[in-house]
Amino acid sequence: MRIIVTGGAGFIGSALIRQLVSHTEHEVLNIDKLTYAGNLASLKGVEESPRYAFCQADICDADKMREIVATFRPDAIMHLAAESHVDRSIDGPGAFVETNVVGTFNLLAAAQAHWERLPEADRAQFRFLHISTDEVYGSLGETGFFTEETPYDPRSPYSASKAASDHFVQAWWHTYGMPVLMTNCSNNYGPYHFPEKLIPLVILNAMDEKPLPIYGKGDNVRDWLYVDDHAKALQLVLETGTPGEGYNVGGNNERTNLRVVETICDVLDEIKPRTVCKSYRELITFVKDRPGHDKRYAIDSSKLQRELGWKPEHTFETGIHNTVKWYLDNEWWWKPIREAKYAGERLGNA
């Protein structure tokens, strides 16, 4: 297939492109605005492939999206471009509305214009896969799981903007019949993760002997999904998913934030022991909680496993060990970010 991937220089997008270029025969066009979190270095291993191309463009530019889609003539669009950090949405929600809502609308309109011009057989094979988040479902109590039927209840500007984009995608299926697919995933982690997020931030702070900040009591729970497992799920949904359907993607790895940080400290203690003190756990620091911090997320991905045969290959223990080791071995990737883009400062104080 000829596939457009939006946001392909981001964390999940770059993992998806590495998967598609390295393990399939698909051709991929990466569209990315290259905001602060976009990093073409994450695609170093595939950038020379004749089946990969890059176009720097903004999904908020409606005319440009129509031009790119009409010129490339994709068989599928995988839409990941988004503002994605909850803390930044608290500080500046406008950018999230613009990119996540208006940008998604622009892309849907461009895809529809292209799709309607296709021959009938090609129209039936076309796919628009929208990649979203479990945060649209709101916050769980101590028990239960998010399913594809869970009502939306977004609590942050970020999750509200993603919920709106999800509804637009579903509307294009119900109103126009355009063959769309949607996934909602749990928290991703792994290599090439921009260091504003918890796991890379903690790893890099620990390596610099800086405090390891944990919001509140550290008892907020997330379901962690290794990014390469997610990329394989997205490929599977695109190739075999049923149009009009949504699929939840989770790692089946629920952990409190405190336990996540403690696990990172234990791995570092094992492979890069501190010279000044006994354990990296001594750097753990509890800070004022994030406004509107959802208590617990947990994904039921049984539909994806049952209908399409997917299952995560990594446990949290194997995934976090791989992740810590990757950051230790790849200073070339993260050091320029820490020096020029984001040094680990607190975000989302409202």
C-alpha positions as CSV (number, residue, x, y, z in Angstrom):
1,M,0.0,0.0,0.0
2,R,0.9,3.7,-0.3
3,I,0.4,5.0,3.2
4,I,0.5,8.6,4.6
5,V,1.5,8.7,8.2
6,T,0.9,12.1,9.9
7,G,3.1,12.9,12.9
8,G,5.7,10.4,11.8
9,A,8.6,12.2,13.5
10,G,6.9,11.9,16.9
11,F,7.3,9.1,19.4
12,I,4.6,6.6,18.3
13,G,4.6,7.8,14.7
14,S,8.3,7.1,14.2
15,A,8.0,3.6,15.8
16,L,5.1,3.0,13.3
17,I,7.2,4.1,10.3
18,R,10.2,2.0,11.5
19,Q,7.8,-1.0,11.6
20,L,6.2,-0.4,8.2
21,V,9.4,0.3,6.4
22,S,11.5,-2.5,8.0
23,H,8.9,-5.2,8.1
24,T,6.5,-4.6,5.1
25,E,6.6,-3.7,1.5
26,H,4.4,-0.6,2.0
27,E,5.5,2.9,0.8
28,V,5.3,5.5,3.5
29,L,5.0,9.3,3.2
30,N,5.7,11.0,6.6
31,I,3.9,14.3,7.1
32,D,5.1,16.2,10.2
33,K,5.3,19.9,11.1
34,L,8.4,19.2,13.2
35,T,7.2,20.9,16.4
36,Y,9.3,20.7,19.6
37,A,8.5,17.0,19.9
38,G,9.2,16.0,16.3
39,N,12.6,14.6,15.7
40,L,13.7,13.1,12.3
41,A,16.7,11.5,14.1
42,S,14.2,8.9,15.3
43,L,14.0,7.7,11.7
44,K,17.7,7.5,11.1
45,G,17.5,3.7,10.5
46,V,14.9,4.0,7.6
47,E,15.5,7.4,6.1
48,E,17.5,6.0,3.2
49,S,14.9,3.5,2.2
50,P,13.4,4.1,-1.3
51,R,10.0,3.4,0.2
52,Y,10.2,6.2,2.7
53,A,9.7,10.0,2.0
54,F,9.2,13.0,4.3
55,C,7.2,16.2,3.8
56,Q,7.3,19.0,6.4
57,A,3.8,20.3,6.6
58,D,1.1,21.3,9.1
59,I,-2.2,19.5,9.2
60,C,-3.8,22.8,10.2
61,D,-3.0,24.0,6.6
62,A,-6.1,22.7,4.8
63,D,-4.9,23.6,1.3
64,K,-1.6,21.9,1.8
65,M,-3.3,18.7,3.1
66,R,-5.5,18.5,0.0
67,E,-2.5,19.1,-2.2
68,I,-0.4,16.4,-0.6
69,V,-3.1,13.8,-0.5
70,A,-4.1,14.5,-4.1
71,T,-0.5,14.2,-5.3
72,F,0.6,11.1,-3.3
73,R,-2.7,9.3,-3.9
74,P,-2.6,7.1,-0.8
75,D,-4.3,3.8,-0.3
76,A,-4.4,4.6,3.5
77,I,-3.9,7.4,5.9
78,M,-2.7,6.7,9.5
79,H,-3.3,9.8,11.5
80,L,-1.1,10.3,14.6
81,A,-0.2,14.0,14.3
82,A,-1.3,15.7,17.6
83,E,-0.4,17.8,20.5
84,S,-0.2,15.1,23.2
85,H,1.1,16.2,26.5
86,V,-1.5,16.8,29.2
87,D,0.6,19.3,31.2
88,R,1.1,21.4,28.1
89,S,-2.6,21.4,27.4
90,I,-3.1,22.9,30.9
91,D,-0.7,25.7,30.1
92,G,-2.0,26.4,26.6
93,P,-5.1,24.6,25.5
94,G,-5.6,26.6,22.3
95,A,-2.9,24.7,20.4
96,F,-4.6,21.4,21.2
97,V,-7.9,22.6,19.8
98,E,-6.2,23.8,16.7
99,T,-4.1,20.8,16.0
100,N,-6.2,17.9,17.3
101,V,-9.6,19.1,16.3
102,V,-9.2,21.5,13.3
103,G,-6.2,19.6,12.0
104,T,-8.1,16.3,12.1
105,F,-11.0,17.9,10.3
106,N,-8.7,19.2,7.6
107,L,-7.2,15.8,7.1
108,L,-10.6,14.1,6.9
109,A,-11.7,16.6,4.3
110,A,-8.6,16.0,2.2
111,A,-9.0,12.3,2.6
112,Q,-12.7,12.5,1.6
113,A,-12.0,14.5,-1.5
114,H,-9.4,11.9,-2.6
115,W,-11.5,8.9,-1.7
116,E,-14.5,10.2,-3.6
117,R,-12.4,10.4,-6.8
118,L,-11.2,6.8,-6.6
119,P,-12.6,4.0,-8.7
120,E,-15.2,1.9,-6.8
121,A,-12.9,-1.0,-6.0
122,D,-10.2,1.3,-4.7
123,R,-12.7,3.2,-2.6
124,A,-13.7,0.0,-0.9
125,Q,-10.0,-0.8,-0.1
126,F,-9.1,2.7,1.2
127,R,-8.6,3.2,4.9
128,F,-8.4,6.2,7.3
129,L,-6.9,5.0,10.6
130,H,-7.2,7.5,13.5
131,I,-4.9,6.9,16.4
132,S,-6.3,8.2,19.7
133,T,-6.0,7.7,23.5
134,D,-7.6,6.0,26.4
135,E,-7.8,9.4,28.2
136,V,-11.0,10.2,26.3
137,Y,-12.8,7.8,28.6
138,G,-12.0,9.8,31.7
139,S,-11.0,8.2,35.0
140,L,-11.6,4.8,36.4
141,G,-12.1,3.8,40.1
142,E,-10.1,1.0,41.7
143,T,-11.8,-1.7,39.5
144,G,-13.0,-2.0,35.9
145,F,-11.5,-1.5,32.4
146,F,-12.1,0.8,29.5
147,T,-13.8,-1.0,26.6
148,E,-14.8,0.2,23.1
149,E,-18.3,0.9,24.5
150,T,-17.2,3.0,27.5
151,P,-18.8,6.5,27.3
152,Y,-16.5,9.4,26.7
153,D,-15.7,11.5,29.8
154,P,-12.6,13.6,29.0
155,R,-11.1,15.6,32.0
156,S,-8.2,17.6,30.5
157,P,-8.0,20.0,27.5
158,Y,-5.8,17.4,25.9
159,S,-8.3,14.5,26.3
160,A,-11.2,16.8,25.3
161,S,-9.5,17.7,22.1
162,K,-8.8,14.1,21.3
163,A,-12.4,13.1,22.1
164,A,-13.6,15.8,19.7
165,S,-11.3,14.4,16.9
166,D,-12.6,10.9,17.6
167,H,-16.2,12.1,17.1
168,F,-15.3,13.8,13.8
169,V,-13.7,10.6,12.5
170,Q,-16.8,8.5,13.5
171,A,-19.0,11.1,11.9
172,W,-17.2,10.7,8.5
173,W,-18.1,7.0,8.7
174,H,-21.7,7.5,9.6
175,T,-22.4,10.5,7.4
176,Y,-20.2,9.9,4.3
177,G,-19.4,6.2,4.5
178,M,-15.7,6.8,4.3
179,P,-14.0,3.6,5.5
180,V,-12.4,4.7,8.8
181,L,-10.8,2.8,11.7
182,M,-9.9,4.1,15.2
183,T,-7.7,2.9,18.0
184,N,-7.5,4.1,21.6
185,C,-4.3,3.2,23.3
186,S,-2.9,3.2,26.9
187,N,0.3,5.0,27.9
188,N,3.2,4.2,25.6
189,Y,6.8,4.0,26.5
190,G,10.1,2.9,24.9
191,P,13.0,4.3,22.9
192,Y,12.9,7.7,21.2
193,H,10.3,9.1,23.8
194,F,10.4,12.9,24.2
195,P,11.7,13.5,27.7
196,E,8.8,15.6,28.9
197,K,6.9,12.3,29.7
198,L,7.3,10.4,32.9
199,I,9.5,7.5,32.0
200,P,12.2,9.2,29.9
201,L,12.2,12.2,32.3
202,V,12.9,10.0,35.3
203,I,15.6,8.0,33.4
204,L,17.5,11.2,32.3
205,N,17.0,13.0,35.7
206,A,18.4,9.9,37.5
207,M,21.5,9.8,35.2
208,D,22.1,13.5,36.0
209,E,21.5,12.9,39.7
210,K,18.5,15.3,39.7
211,P,15.2,14.8,41.7
212,L,12.8,12.3,40.3
213,P,9.4,14.2,40.5
214,I,6.2,12.2,41.3
215,Y,2.8,14.0,41.3
216,G,0.9,13.8,44.6
217,K,1.3,10.5,46.4
218,G,2.3,8.6,43.3
219,D,-0.8,6.4,43.5
220,N,-2.3,7.3,40.1
221,V,-2.4,4.1,37.9
222,R,-1.7,3.7,34.2
223,D,-1.6,0.8,31.9
224,W,1.7,0.8,30.1
225,L,2.2,-0.3,26.5
226,Y,5.6,-0.8,24.8
227,V,5.7,1.4,21.7
228,D,6.8,-1.4,19.3
229,D,3.9,-3.6,20.4
230,H,1.6,-0.6,19.7
231,A,3.2,-0.1,16.2
232,K,2.5,-3.8,15.3
233,A,-1.1,-3.4,16.5
234,L,-1.6,-0.4,14.3
235,Q,-0.3,-2.2,11.3
236,L,-2.6,-5.1,12.0
237,V,-5.7,-2.9,12.5
238,L,-4.9,-1.1,9.2
239,E,-4.5,-4.3,7.2
240,T,-7.2,-6.5,8.8
241,G,-9.5,-4.3,10.8
242,T,-13.2,-3.8,10.0
243,P,-14.2,-0.3,8.7
244,G,-16.2,1.7,11.1
245,E,-14.8,-0.2,14.1
246,G,-12.7,0.9,17.0
247,Y,-10.1,-1.1,18.8
248,N,-8.6,-0.5,22.2
249,V,-4.8,-1.2,22.5
250,G,-3.4,-1.9,26.0
251,G,-0.3,-3.5,27.4
252,N,-2.0,-5.3,30.4
253,N,0.6,-3.7,32.6
254,E,-1.1,-1.6,35.3
255,R,1.3,0.2,37.6
256,T,1.1,3.2,40.0
257,N,3.4,6.1,39.0
258,L,5.4,5.4,42.1
259,R,6.0,1.8,41.2
260,V,7.0,2.8,37.7
261,V,9.7,5.2,39.0
262,E,10.9,2.6,41.6
263,T,11.2,0.0,38.8
264,I,13.3,2.4,36.8
265,C,15.5,3.1,39.8
266,D,16.0,-0.6,40.4
267,V,17.0,-1.2,36.8
268,L,19.5,1.6,36.9
269,D,20.8,0.3,40.2
270,E,21.5,-2.9,38.4
271,I,23.1,-1.7,35.2
272,K,24.5,1.7,36.2
273,P,25.0,1.8,40.0
274,R,25.4,5.2,41.6
275,T,28.8,6.1,43.0
276,V,27.7,8.6,45.6
277,C,24.8,6.9,47.3
278,K,23.2,3.5,47.6
279,S,20.1,3.7,45.3
280,Y,18.5,6.0,42.7
281,R,15.3,5.6,44.8
282,E,16.8,8.2,47.2
283,L,16.2,10.8,44.4
284,I,12.4,10.3,44.4
285,T,10.7,13.6,45.2
286,F,6.9,14.1,45.6
287,V,5.6,17.3,44.1
288,K,2.2,19.1,44.0
289,D,-0.3,17.1,41.9
290,R,-1.3,18.0,38.4
291,P,-4.7,19.8,38.2
292,G,-7.5,17.4,37.2
293,H,-5.2,14.4,37.4
294,D,-7.1,11.2,36.4
295,K,-6.9,8.5,39.0
296,R,-6.6,5.3,37.0
297,Y,-6.6,4.1,33.3
298,A,-6.9,0.5,32.4
299,I,-7.5,-0.9,28.9
300,D,-9.5,-4.0,27.9
301,S,-7.9,-5.0,24.6
302,S,-9.7,-8.3,24.3
303,K,-11.5,-7.2,21.1
304,L,-8.2,-6.6,19.3
305,Q,-6.8,-9.9,20.6
306,R,-9.9,-11.9,19.8
307,E,-10.8,-10.5,16.4
308,L,-7.4,-9.7,14.9
309,G,-5.1,-12.0,16.9
310,W,-2.9,-9.3,18.5
311,K,-1.2,-9.5,21.8
312,P,1.7,-7.5,23.4
313,E,5.1,-9.2,23.3
314,H,6.6,-7.2,26.1
315,T,5.9,-7.3,29.8
316,F,6.5,-4.1,31.7
317,E,9.7,-5.6,33.2
318,T,11.2,-6.5,29.8
319,G,10.1,-3.3,28.2
320,I,11.3,-1.0,30.9
321,H,14.7,-2.8,31.0
322,N,15.0,-2.3,27.2
323,T,14.0,1.3,27.5
324,V,16.5,2.2,30.3
325,K,19.3,0.5,28.4
326,W,18.4,2.3,25.2
327,Y,18.6,5.7,26.9
328,L,22.0,4.8,28.5
329,D,23.3,3.8,25.1
330,N,21.9,6.6,22.9
331,E,23.0,9.9,24.3
332,W,23.4,11.2,20.7
333,W,19.6,11.2,20.4
334,W,18.4,12.7,23.7
335,K,21.3,15.1,24.7
336,P,20.5,17.7,22.0
337,I,16.9,17.7,23.2
338,R,17.9,18.3,26.8
339,E,20.3,21.1,25.8
340,A,18.1,22.9,23.3
341,K,14.4,22.0,23.7
342,Y,13.5,20.7,27.1
343,A,15.7,20.4,30.2
344,G,13.2,18.7,32.5
345,E,11.4,21.7,34.0
346,R,7.9,21.4,35.5
347,L,5.0,21.9,33.1
348,G,1.3,22.2,33.7
349,N,1.2,24.3,36.8
350,A,-1.9,26.2,35.5
